[in-house]
Amino acid sequence: MAAVRVTMDVGSDAVAVITIRNPPVNALALPIVAGLKEKYAEAMSRSDVKAIVLTGEGGKFCGGLDINIFAAVQKTGDLSLLPDTSVELVVNVIEDAPKPSVAAIQGLALGGGLELAMGCHARVSTPEAQLALPELALGVVPGMGGTQRLPRLVGLPKAIEMLLLSKSIIAKEGKEYGLVDAIASPEDLLKTSRLWALEIAEQRKPWIISLHRTDRLGSLSEAFETLTAGRQQAKRIAPNVPQHKACLDAIEEGINFGGYAGLLKEAKVSKELICSSTTKGLIHVFFAQRATSKVPNVTDVGIRPRKIKRVAIIGGGLMGSGIATSLILNNTPVILKEIDSNLLQKGLKMIEANLQSLVKKGSFTIEKMNKALPLLTGVLDYSEFKNVDMVIEAVVEKVSLKQSIFAEIEKACPPHCIFATNTSTIDLHIVGEKTHSQDRIIGAHFFSPAHVMPLLEIVRTDKTSPQVILDLMTVGKTIKKVPVVVGNCTGFAVNRTFFPYTQAAQFLVNLGVDLFRIDRVVSSFGMPMGPFQLQDVSGYEVALAVKDFFASSFRGRTLESELVGLMVKHGRNGKNNGKGYYIYERGQNPKPDSSVQPIIEECRRRANVMPGGKPVTLSDQEVLEMIFFPVVNEACRVLAEGVVIQASDLDVASVLGMSFPNYRGGIVYWADSVGSSSIYEKLNKWTELYGNFFKPSPYLEERAMKGLPLSMLHVAESPQMKARM
């Protein structure tokens, strides 16, 4: 690994090029901060240096402050570990220096990297470089002047948009807003930057200190109107976290009392946030997501991924079309197979509609769409399968159909071809039962919509070869998914962990709790929607299809409810036909449908579980706990059986697959914040009242008795820890 360092080269033009060298993204580690101060001091002392160009090695400017510093502060509580980069480095060393600096940006300038660049007196960039201040996504606010300089360079509305949404822009867009002063090709970047720096030094270009500018802030009344709108947006998009409000407070301080006062406010709130529960949860997810790329006996045994040149997808429905969209979006040719021409045309049109939707949202260009579509081929038989490297089966959850497909593709495909199934529930041994290629069978479980949701659950059996696992992990990364490798069982990691979520919610309805209140409580906790609206959106067919799999696999600890069956019987099918628990009308938000109440009452009569026939009285906190503690309990079983490699994998899977609030750190991390003893006691109480659905698992009981966190997988003398992987 290359040494972390900062170098300086002085040219004959009297411009010193200071280069950050900390691969892979030139993060601002402590040695880099010290090196920058040292090289700037040297440049200031040398008479042969008139100006400075600041850049990064390897085609990347700077990826921001090293997140490991945040982790160290959280672990120790020692805020002195944070370098004073805002005033000591950006203001004193760069911005207020007697010699001008120009940032030469290529690849990316993120977080502290962009803040460094904004402290320079001009910015020259390659056109496609990514620029962003994504700190709020990690629970903190920019700590090197970003809340002050960004509004002064791009204007308050655009700055608030970029900050609150952690939104990146490319440099040529940054040029339009005033964040970038000049665009240059990669070949001309240093030459243009050196010339610009020299012209500032020689007073042929303006020497601009971003922190002193006020011309882009508008009048006080305009600024406060924009800030008020920003605060309303923050309440809407991030109601349970503090960093958005703190960011706007720092901006307001700078508008009221000047940029330097704003810097001091920013530094204060940034330090206050670092050890908050929100930031700890987000930092945990950040590192946990990166840890998923390390899989024992797969990524550490010296094998290399094979090139997957062409993928075949069987089934052009919602999932198949979404998977195909993801692949062609990222330049992988796809063959889409359907059983008749009508279904095939429908699938092809759905893929085109997916691409058009991305264009409409601005996340994809028409030019890229026109390049992606020719990568898609539709077929009605297996004749083209002789040249594919991977097949992904994405048909309905019907065992006999999947088994027949796998038997057919084994005959049609080359001997190296990977056989993947998108099943969300069915045991892979059953899917591949009629083949002789068990080492090539793997689960590729995407989440709907597949071209949007970031998780790829990779399911391996005890026979799946490490090569196949590594190949699918590589495909996942290529199509910008986060691959999490899990073991083979009914529901795998995500759906198995969360099957009690819907069942508990339906049980509460049968106990007399208002259905729409349950959704409100769960949404307030941070889920994007409650369990009943989610069921509307997911479709009732899926719920009915997998119901028996869970009931047979987990006998004695599932809850039977007739609610979904009754909904279908009464002509309701969720969002698919516009009528579910909610009413769905084009262009409008879903509205609770009061006419569903007779169906709920019928379900309650059939269930007959209300104590004394009267609805139970529960607080919102009790509602929340009765829904999520059974989920935690099933997560404990998943951990005990070794379905996931490490507890943090389940945190990542819950955040990316079920949209569990990331600022709560994932399902296991959150459970540890509540405490294993508290969860165990509540589940025990409900077991006595309502039965074995709530019965604590041995894994949970053991940790509760010993006062240990659930994330600690290995406990001495534990009989539960028999790894399945």
Secondary structure as GFF3:
##gff-version 3
##sequence-region A 1 725
A	DSSP	beta_strand	5	10	.	.	.	ID=ss1
A	DSSP	beta_strand	15	21	.	.	.	ID=ss2
A	DSSP	alpha_helix	30	45	.	.	.	ID=ss3
A	DSSP	beta_strand	51	56	.	.	.	ID=ss4
A	DSSP	alpha_helix	67	76	.	.	.	ID=ss5
A	DSSP	three_ten_helix	79	81	.	.	.	ID=ss6
A	DSSP	pi_helix	85	95	.	.	.	ID=ss7
A	DSSP	beta_strand	101	105	.	.	.	ID=ss8
A	DSSP	beta_strand	108	110	.	.	.	ID=ss9
A	DSSP	alpha_helix	112	119	.	.	.	ID=ss10
A	DSSP	beta_strand	122	125	.	.	.	ID=ss11
A	DSSP	beta_strand	130	132	.	.	.	ID=ss12
A	DSSP	three_ten_helix	135	138	.	.	.	ID=ss13
A	DSSP	alpha_helix	146	154	.	.	.	ID=ss14
A	DSSP	alpha_helix	156	164	.	.	.	ID=ss15
A	DSSP	beta_strand	169	170	.	.	.	ID=ss16
A	DSSP	alpha_helix	171	177	.	.	.	ID=ss17
A	DSSP	beta_strand	182	183	.	.	.	ID=ss18
A	DSSP	alpha_helix	189	201	.	.	.	ID=ss19
A	DSSP	three_ten_helix	210	212	.	.	.	ID=ss20
A	DSSP	alpha_helix	220	237	.	.	.	ID=ss21
A	DSSP	alpha_helix	243	257	.	.	.	ID=ss22
A	DSSP	alpha_helix	259	274	.	.	.	ID=ss23
A	DSSP	alpha_helix	277	291	.	.	.	ID=ss24
A	DSSP	beta_strand	311	314	.	.	.	ID=ss25
A	DSSP	alpha_helix	318	329	.	.	.	ID=ss26
A	DSSP	beta_strand	334	337	.	.	.	ID=ss27
A	DSSP	alpha_helix	341	361	.	.	.	ID=ss28
A	DSSP	alpha_helix	366	372	.	.	.	ID=ss29
A	DSSP	three_ten_helix	373	375	.	.	.	ID=ss30
A	DSSP	beta_strand	376	379	.	.	.	ID=ss31
A	DSSP	three_ten_helix	383	387	.	.	.	ID=ss32
A	DSSP	beta_strand	390	393	.	.	.	ID=ss33
A	DSSP	alpha_helix	399	412	.	.	.	ID=ss34
A	DSSP	beta_strand	418	421	.	.	.	ID=ss35
A	DSSP	alpha_helix	428	431	.	.	.	ID=ss36
A	DSSP	three_ten_helix	438	440	.	.	.	ID=ss37
A	DSSP	beta_strand	441	446	.	.	.	ID=ss38
A	DSSP	beta_strand	455	460	.	.	.	ID=ss39
A	DSSP	alpha_helix	466	478	.	.	.	ID=ss40
A	DSSP	beta_strand	482	487	.	.	.	ID=ss41
A	DSSP	alpha_helix	494	510	.	.	.	ID=ss42
A	DSSP	alpha_helix	515	525	.	.	.	ID=ss43
A	DSSP	alpha_helix	531	538	.	.	.	ID=ss44
A	DSSP	alpha_helix	540	553	.	.	.	ID=ss45
A	DSSP	alpha_helix	563	569	.	.	.	ID=ss46
A	DSSP	beta_strand	582	583	.	.	.	ID=ss47
A	DSSP	beta_strand	591	592	.	.	.	ID=ss48
A	DSSP	three_ten_helix	594	596	.	.	.	ID=ss49
A	DSSP	alpha_helix	597	607	.	.	.	ID=ss50
A	DSSP	three_ten_helix	611	613	.	.	.	ID=ss51
A	DSSP	alpha_helix	620	640	.	.	.	ID=ss52
A	DSSP	alpha_helix	647	658	.	.	.	ID=ss53
A	DSSP	three_ten_helix	662	664	.	.	.	ID=ss54
A	DSSP	alpha_helix	667	674	.	.	.	ID=ss55
A	DSSP	alpha_helix	676	690	.	.	.	ID=ss56
A	DSSP	three_ten_helix	692	694	.	.	.	ID=ss57
A	DSSP	alpha_helix	698	706	.	.	.	ID=ss58
###
